[in-house]
Amino acid sequence: MMQQEYQKYYVPAQSPWPIVGAIALFLIAVGAGNFVVEATKGESGYGSYILLAGIVVLLVMLVGWFKNQIDESMAGLYSDQLGRSYRQGMSWFIFSEVMFFGAFFGALYYARFIAVPWLGGDSNNAMTNEVLWPGFEAMWPLVSTPGGISTQEMSPGGLPTINTIILLISSVTLHFAHVGLEQNKRKQLTIMLGITILLGCGFLFLQVEEYIHAYRDLGLTLQSGIYGNTFFMLTGFHGMHVTLGTIILIVMFFRVLKGHFTPKEHFAFQAGSWYWHFVDVVWVMLFIFVYVL
C-alpha cells in the first residue's frame, strides 16, 4: 500500500498583529463616528484624535505584519497549498469590500429614489411636503436643510473628471507593470509601478483640493444634510481605500527594488494589483452615481 504524500503547510508562530489590528480598527470606528457627529454639530472634541491614533496603530500593524510575511516568504516557508489559501483569502476580502461599498450605494439609492420622492408626496404621502421645512423641494441633490443651511452640488467637471482619468490611467500602468513582471522585464516593472504610485498620490492630492473647494466655495460640508453626508461618506471611504492601495503598492515597489518576486512567484504583487483594480472600478461607479446622475 503506497503512502500518500502531503505538501508541507507552514504554521506561523503566535503573532501580536491580529489583536493590534483589531485595536486599530476599534479606534478608527469610534474616532470616525465621533468625528462625523462632532463635525455635523459643528463641535470640537476628541473624535479626530482617536481616529488619528487608530490610523497610526493600523500603520504600525501593517508594517510589522508585512515584514513578517515578507521574511517568511523569502525564507521559502510557503507552499502551493498555502498559496491557494492566500488567493482564497484575498478573493473573500475583495468580496467583502464589494458588499461594503454596496451598502453605501444602497443608502444613496434609498435616499435619492425612495426617501426624497416620499417626502415630496409620492405614493400615499400627499401631505408630507406640507409639514416639512419652508421651501422644501423633492429634488436631488437636496441643497437645503431644515436648519436653513444651503449648499451647491459638486459638478462632475474639473477635479472629479481629472481624478477619474488619473485612476483609469493608473490601472493601465499597473497592468503593464504586471506584464513586465511576468515577462521578467524588471525595468518596465519598476517604471510602470512607480508611475502608478505617483498617479495614486496625485489622486489623493486632488481629492484634498476637492474637499477644500467643497467646504470653502460650495458650502458643501458634513452639515449639509443627506447630500453632504452621502457625498463625503462615499468619496471619503473610497479615498481611504486609495490610500491603503497606494501604501500596498509602495511596499511592492521597494520589494521590487530589492529583487523580490519572480515571473512564477509573485502573488503578493498580484493581490495588490487585484485590490487596485477593484478600487478603480468602484471609483468609476461612484463618479457616475454621485457626480453625474
N, C-alpha and C positions, 0 to 999 in steps of 0.2 A: 504494500500500500504506500503510495507516494505521499510524502509530507507536503502540505500546502505551504507556499511561501507567502509571507506577508511583507508589505512595504513598511519601512520604518515610519513612525509617526512621532514627531518631536513634541514633547510635552514641556512647555516652558516652566521655569521656576516661578514661585509666587511673586506677584508684581504689585506694587502700590498704585500703579497708574489707573486702574479702573475706579478705585474709590476717590482718587484725586480728581478724575474726570467727572464723577458723579457730584462731588462738591462744587466743582466749577459750574456745571450745568444748573445746579440748585441756585447758586449765587446769581448766575445770569438770568434765570427765570424770575427770581424775587426782585433783583435790581431792575430788570426791564419792565416788569409790571408796575413797580412803584414809580419808575421814571416816567412812564406813559401817563399814569394817574396824576402825578405832580405837574407834568407839562400841560395836560389837559386843563387842570385847575389854575394854571399859572403860578404854581407854588414852587418853592425850592426845598429840597430835602436830601435824604441820603440815598435815593434810588440810583442816581448816576454813579456814586462812589461804589455801591455794591455791585453794580453792573460792570464797572471798570475792574474791580477786584476779581470778579468771575472770569472776565476775559483774560486777565493776567495769569490766573491759575490754569485756565484752559491752555494757554500758550505754553506754560511750563510743562503741563501734561503731554502736549503734543510733541515737544522737543524730546522729552525723556522717553516717551513710548516709541517715537520714530527711531531714536538712537538704538534702543534695544532691538527693534525689529530689523534694522539695517545690520547690526552686528551679528544677529542670528542667521540672517540670510547669507551674508558674506562668509560666514563660517561653514556653510554647506550643511546646515542642520535641517533644512526643509526638504520635503519630498513631493512627488507628484500628487499624492493624496492630500497633503496639506495645501498644495496649490489649488486643488479643486475646492477645498473648503474656503480659501480666500476668495475665489471667484463667486461662490455662492453667497458668501457674506457681503461682498461688495454689491452684488445684484440685489439682495434684500435691502441693503442700506439705501440704494438709489430708489427702489420701490417705495420705501418709507418716506423718502423725500418727495416723491410724486404725490403721495397721499397728503403730506404736509402742505404742499402748495395747492393741492386740490381742495383742501378745506378752506383756504383763503380765497381761492377763486369762487368757491361755492358761496362764501359770505358776500363777496362782491355781487354775484348773480342775484342772491336773495334780496340784498338791499336795493339793487338797481331795478330789477324786473318784477319783484313781488311787493316789497315793503313800500317803496315810493308810490307805485300806482294805487295801492290800497289807501295810503294816506291822501291821495288825490281824489278818492271817491269811487274807485273801480269796484266792481262786484257789488256786494251789498253794503258798501261803506259810503253811501252817497252823502252823508252828513259829516264825514270825518274832517274834510278840509275846512269846515266852519268852526271847528274847535281848536285848530292849530294856530300858530303864531301869524300875526298880520303880514300879508304879502307872500304867504307860502305858495309856491308853485311846484306841482308834481313834475319835476324835470330832473335830468341828470347831466352834470353833477348838481347837487344841492349847494348853491353858493351863498346861502344864508342860514343862520341857526336861530333857535328860539331866543337866544340871548342877544340877537341883533348883530352878530359878527358876520361880516360879508367877506367873500374871497373871490378870486378868479380861478378858472380851471387852468391846469397845466397843458400847454399846447404840445402836440406831438412833434412839432418842428423844432429846430435848433438842437439843444443838448440831447434830448431823448433820441432823436434820429441819429445824431453823431455817435452816441453810445451804442445804438443798435448796429451800426456799421462796424464799429470797433469790435464788438463781440463776434459778429459774423466773420470778420477777417481773422480774429484770434482762433476760431475753430479751424479755419483753413491752415493757418501756420502751424497749429498743434498737430493737425493731420500729417503735414509734411515732415514735422519733427519725428512723428511715429514711423513714417515711411523710412526716414533716414536711419532710425534705429534698427528697423527690420532688415535694411539693406547694408547695415554696418557702415553707414556714411556718417561718421562722428561729427564732422564739420557741419553738415546740413542739420543734424540733430541739435547741435549746440546753438547754431544761429537761429533756427526756427523756434526753438523752445525759449530762447532769450527774447525774441520778438513777441512771443505770446505773453510772456510775463510783463513786458513793457506795456502791451495793449491792456492787460488786466489792470495794471496800476493806473493807466490813463483813464479807463472806465471809472474807477473809484474816485479819481480826482475830479472828473467831470460830474459825477453824481453829487459830490460835496458842493460843487458850484451850483448845481441844480437846486439843491436844498437851500442854499443861501438865497438864490433868486426867488424860490417859493416863499420863504419867510419875509424877505425884505421888500420884494416888488409886488408879489401877488397876494400877500396876506394869507397864504396857504400854510396853516400850521396844524398841530395836533388839536387845537381848539376850534377847528373849522368844521365840526360836525362829522357826519358819516363819510363825507367825501374826503376830508383831510385824514381821517382815521384809516380808511381803506387804502388811500394813496400811500401813506407812509408805512403802513403795515406791510403791503406787498413789496414796494420798492426797497424798504429798509431791510426786510428779511432776505430779499434777493441780494442786496449789497453785502450782507453778512456772508452769504454763500459764495459770492465772488471773492471776498476777502479770504475765506478759507481755501478756496480753489487756488488762489494766487500763492498762498503760503505753501500749499502742496507742490505746486509747480516749481517754486523757488527751491524747495528741498530736492526735487528731482533734478533741477539744474546743477546744484552743487554735487550731487551724486554722479551726474554725467561727467562733470569736470574731473572727478576723482577716478573715472574709468569704470564706474559701476554699469551694470546691465549689459546683456549680450542680445543678439538677434533672437535667441530662443528663450532666454530667461530675463523677462522684464515686466512681470505682472504689476509691480508697484507703479511703474510708469504708465502702464495700460489702465490701471484703476484710476489714476489721476486724470488721464485722458477721458475716460468714461464720465467722470464727475464734471469735468469742464464742459464737455459737450452737452450734458444734461442741463447745466446752469445756463448755457446759451439758448437752448430750446425753451426753457422757462421764461427767459427774458423776451424772446420773440412773442410768446403768448401774452406776457404781461404788457408789452408795448401795444399790442393790438387791443386788448380788452380794457386797459387802464387809460391809455393815451389817445387811441384812435377812435374807438367806438363811442 
